[in-house]
Amino acid sequence: MLRLILDRGDVAIPAESMFLLDVDPRQPAEDVLRAAWSHPRVRLWSLSSESPAVPDGVNGAEAFRFALSAPFVAYAAREGKTRWGDKTPAYIGHVDRIAAVWPEGRFVVLVRDGRDVALSVMSVPFGPNNVWAAARSWATAIRQGREAADRYPDRVVTVRYEDLVTDPEPEVARVCDFLELEFSPDMLAIEKTDRSKVVEDQAGWFTNVWAGITTAAVGKWRTELTPRQVGVFESVAGEELRALGYETSRATASPALVPAYAVHDAAMRGVNFVRLRLVQERGREVRHVMKRKLTR
């Protein structure tokens, strides 16, 4: 939702890139550029088949930055824009790396009640597969976002999803001011956005955005999670919920449940790997996914 809002302004933000985790900074910039340009996620952006060349006389960190920027620059140019951004949740654990590549870069950390996040991620074929795993994943990301804001106070802004959908104009205007973008109320009309902005492979996961900005998904956990699920989530991530101002019941769950949740999550990750990586994506990203798992 926030990606589409900002993309309606004077910045171009493609679908998730992921390639920043898959390139090797030890390689020559030309090889990094080729790897980024040919990455399966970047291919979904439908850029031209030929990547630009690293300019003569550009070396070291500047050449590496050029190589990583090239797909984004090309995407923005195609959209008639000069500024670009990225929306890849997996990068929350790699802020230092990204901040070093783009010293002028700024970061927007969007947080949401983790119990609603659990409902969302448990319905798609990637990530956590039960409420215990979702709580662990969400709490880790919240801590990483908070640490990034502590390390880069002038470069990180935090936005609450609930504030964004409840009163979008001042929240988006605040983000635009932070990013030095011009705000226009038309940016909020995401229901008018060309649906091709969500790549075909992911269209089924983000159908709610075409209803526009709405509070319909706020607090769904209250009716769609069981009391036991709420207790499990809060026993794992209650501290992070309360730190962000979310009310909790201070419910607890028996530690004896943890092994069962861990086994279930691991088993479903295997099933979903086949469903997503081998069937839906037809093996397009398997090599990169396996490499990420091995190098964690």
Secondary structure, 3 states (H helix, E strand, C coil): CHHHHHHCCCEECCCCCCHHHCCCCCCCHHHHHHHHHCCHHHHCCCCCCCCCCCCCCCCHHHHHHHHHHHHHHHHHHHCCCCEECCCCHHHHHHHHHHHHHCCCCCEEEEECCHHHHHHHHCCCCCCCCCHHHHHHHHHHHHHHHHHHHHHCCCCEEEEEHHHHHHCHHHHHHHHHHHHCCCCCHHHHCHHHCCHHHCCHHHHHHCHHHHHCCCCCCCCCHHHHCCHHHHHHHHHHHHHHHHHCCCCCCCCCCCHHHHHHHHHHHHHHHHHHHHHHHHHHCCCCCHHHHHHHHHCC
